[in-house]
Amino acid sequence: MKPIVGILALQGDFDAHAAAVNAAGGNAVEVRNSAELQVVDALIIPGGESTTMLKLIGIENLTEPLAIFGKTKPIFGTCAGAILLAKEVTHPVQFSFNLMDITVERNAYGRQVDSTIAQLSGGDLKGPLAGLELEAVFIRAPIIRRTGTPVKVLATYNGDPVLVQQGLHMAATFHPELASFNPVHKLFIEGLKPSASKAS
């Protein structure tokens, strides 16, 4: 049975995430409220603008349900989603769900680097991604400035972590859903299958 993966569909390119989830062997559904959140095995929080996303989450009364969901079920945050998963957010400081022991600096590249496509390979990729190639699309990307002991770094760019994992959760500072070749969603979906089968 395919794991049901919710895409938080309040802001960002949730259509591209849904396509990536389906291509990777999951069953993507859009999530906009607490009732829809309750029926999914995992959640993806897409990119966008993190302060705006937080406002929309508040308007939809999703702050507490998301916090509770993240205690027992996997969440994958990309770009703004990575910011929301962090323990600490800087530049400026803002609320986050403290689901991963990372410090994320918002808008860290400044206006000079609004969008960059990097080809990651070799020593850039670790763990299950080692030996692969990865196209990383950065759009006004944050930077992970600190990773705690429980955090596994799966990919780096210019020495900075850009894809990390801690327990159930993953965070990427780039947009894997926009890549022509995307092993990241597949990695997330493959990790869901045991937990999804237990829940069913």
C-alpha positions as CSV (number, residue, x, y, z in Angstrom):
1,M,0.0,0.0,0.0
2,K,1.4,3.4,-1.0
3,P,2.1,5.8,1.9
4,I,-0.2,8.8,1.9
5,V,1.9,11.9,1.9
6,G,0.3,15.3,2.6
7,I,1.5,18.4,0.9
8,L,0.8,21.5,3.0
9,A,-1.0,23.5,0.3
10,L,-1.1,27.0,1.8
11,Q,1.7,28.5,-0.2
12,G,4.6,27.4,-2.5
13,D,4.8,25.0,-5.4
14,F,2.8,22.2,-3.8
15,D,1.8,20.8,-7.3
16,A,5.4,20.1,-8.1
17,H,5.9,18.3,-4.7
18,A,2.7,16.2,-5.4
19,A,4.1,15.2,-8.8
20,A,7.4,14.3,-7.2
21,V,5.8,12.2,-4.4
22,N,3.6,10.3,-6.9
23,A,6.7,9.6,-9.1
24,A,8.6,8.3,-6.1
25,G,5.9,5.8,-5.2
26,G,3.8,7.7,-2.7
27,N,0.2,8.9,-2.9
28,A,0.1,12.7,-2.6
29,V,-2.8,14.6,-1.2
30,E,-3.2,18.3,-0.5
31,V,-3.5,19.4,3.2
32,R,-5.1,22.7,4.1
33,N,-6.7,22.0,7.5
34,S,-6.5,19.8,10.6
35,A,-9.0,17.2,9.3
36,E,-7.0,16.6,6.2
37,L,-3.8,16.4,8.2
38,Q,-5.2,13.5,10.3
39,V,-5.4,11.1,7.4
40,V,-1.8,11.3,6.1
41,D,1.2,9.2,7.0
42,A,3.7,12.0,6.5
43,L,3.8,15.7,5.5
44,I,5.8,17.9,3.2
45,I,6.1,21.6,4.0
46,P,7.1,23.3,0.7
47,G,9.1,26.4,0.0
48,G,7.6,29.9,0.0
49,E,8.0,32.8,2.5
50,S,8.2,31.5,6.0
51,T,6.6,34.4,7.8
52,T,3.7,34.4,5.4
53,M,3.4,30.6,5.8
54,L,3.3,30.9,9.5
55,K,0.5,33.5,9.2
56,L,-1.5,31.1,7.0
57,I,-0.9,28.2,9.3
58,G,-2.3,30.4,12.2
59,I,-5.3,31.4,10.2
60,E,-6.1,27.8,9.4
61,N,-5.6,26.9,13.2
62,L,-2.8,24.4,12.2
63,T,-0.1,25.5,14.6
64,E,-0.9,23.0,17.3
65,P,-2.0,20.2,15.0
66,L,1.3,20.5,13.1
67,A,3.3,20.4,16.4
68,I,1.5,17.3,17.5
69,F,1.8,15.6,14.1
70,G,5.5,16.2,14.1
71,K,6.0,14.4,17.4
72,T,5.0,11.0,15.9
73,K,4.9,11.3,12.1
74,P,7.6,12.3,9.5
75,I,7.8,15.8,8.0
76,F,10.0,16.9,5.1
77,G,10.6,20.6,4.9
78,T,12.1,22.3,1.9
79,C,13.4,25.9,1.9
80,A,10.8,27.7,4.0
81,G,9.7,24.3,5.3
82,A,13.2,23.7,6.5
83,I,13.0,27.0,8.4
84,L,9.8,25.9,10.1
85,L,11.3,22.6,11.3
86,A,14.4,24.2,12.9
87,K,15.1,24.5,16.6
88,E,16.4,28.1,16.0
89,V,15.8,30.7,13.3
90,T,17.9,33.8,12.8
91,H,18.0,36.9,10.6
92,P,15.5,37.7,12.0
93,V,14.5,35.4,14.8
94,Q,11.0,33.9,14.4
95,F,8.8,31.0,15.6
96,S,9.6,27.5,14.4
97,F,8.4,24.0,15.4
98,N,11.7,22.8,17.0
99,L,11.5,19.4,15.4
100,M,15.1,19.3,14.2
101,D,18.2,20.3,16.1
102,I,19.4,22.8,13.5
103,T,19.9,26.6,13.4
104,V,18.8,28.2,10.1
105,E,19.6,31.6,8.9
106,R,16.9,33.1,6.7
107,N,17.8,34.9,3.4
108,A,21.4,34.0,4.1
109,Y,22.7,34.5,0.5
110,G,21.2,38.0,0.2
111,R,19.9,39.6,-2.9
112,Q,23.0,38.7,-5.0
113,V,22.0,35.1,-5.2
114,D,18.3,34.9,-5.8
115,S,18.5,31.6,-7.7
116,T,21.2,29.1,-8.3
117,I,21.2,25.6,-9.7
118,A,24.1,23.4,-8.4
119,Q,25.1,19.9,-9.4
120,L,26.1,18.0,-6.3
121,S,28.1,14.8,-6.5
122,G,31.1,13.0,-4.9
123,G,31.9,14.3,-1.5
124,D,28.8,16.6,-1.5
125,L,26.6,13.6,-1.0
126,K,26.6,11.2,2.0
127,G,24.8,8.2,3.4
128,P,22.1,6.8,1.0
129,L,22.8,9.5,-1.6
130,A,26.5,8.7,-1.8
131,G,27.5,7.8,-5.4
132,L,24.5,9.6,-6.9
133,E,24.3,13.0,-8.5
134,L,21.8,15.6,-7.3
135,E,20.6,18.8,-9.0
136,A,19.9,21.4,-6.2
137,V,17.8,24.4,-7.1
138,F,18.3,27.2,-4.6
139,I,15.8,30.1,-4.6
140,R,16.4,32.8,-2.0
141,A,17.7,29.9,0.1
142,P,18.3,29.8,3.8
143,I,21.6,28.3,5.2
144,I,21.8,25.7,7.9
145,R,24.4,27.3,10.2
146,R,24.5,24.6,13.0
147,T,23.5,20.9,13.2
148,G,23.2,19.2,16.5
149,T,24.5,15.7,17.3
150,P,21.3,13.8,16.3
151,V,21.3,15.4,12.9
152,K,22.7,13.5,9.9
153,V,24.1,15.6,7.0
154,L,23.1,14.0,3.7
155,A,24.2,16.7,1.3
156,T,26.4,19.8,1.4
157,Y,27.0,22.7,-1.0
158,N,30.1,25.0,-0.6
159,G,30.7,23.3,2.8
160,D,27.2,24.1,4.2
161,P,24.6,21.4,4.9
162,V,21.8,21.6,2.4
163,L,20.0,18.3,3.2
164,V,19.7,16.9,6.7
165,Q,17.8,14.2,8.5
166,Q,17.0,13.7,12.2
167,G,14.8,10.7,13.2
168,L,11.6,10.9,11.3
169,H,12.2,14.3,9.7
170,M,14.2,15.7,6.8
171,A,15.0,19.3,5.7
172,A,16.4,20.7,2.5
173,T,17.4,24.3,1.9
174,F,16.9,23.7,-1.9
175,H,13.9,22.7,-4.0
176,P,14.2,19.0,-4.9
177,E,10.8,19.0,-6.5
178,L,12.2,21.3,-9.3
179,A,15.1,19.0,-10.2
180,S,15.2,17.0,-13.4
181,F,16.5,14.0,-11.5
182,N,15.2,13.8,-8.0
183,P,16.4,11.1,-5.6
184,V,15.4,13.1,-2.5
185,H,11.6,12.5,-2.5
186,K,12.3,8.8,-3.2
187,L,14.6,8.7,-0.1
188,F,11.8,10.2,2.0
189,I,9.1,7.9,0.6
190,E,11.2,4.8,1.1
191,G,11.7,5.8,4.7
192,L,7.9,6.0,5.1
193,K,7.0,2.5,4.0
194,P,7.6,0.6,7.3
195,S,5.8,3.2,9.4
196,A,3.0,3.5,6.8
197,S,2.4,-0.3,6.9
198,K,2.3,-0.3,10.7
199,A,-0.3,2.5,10.7
200,S,-2.6,0.7,8.2
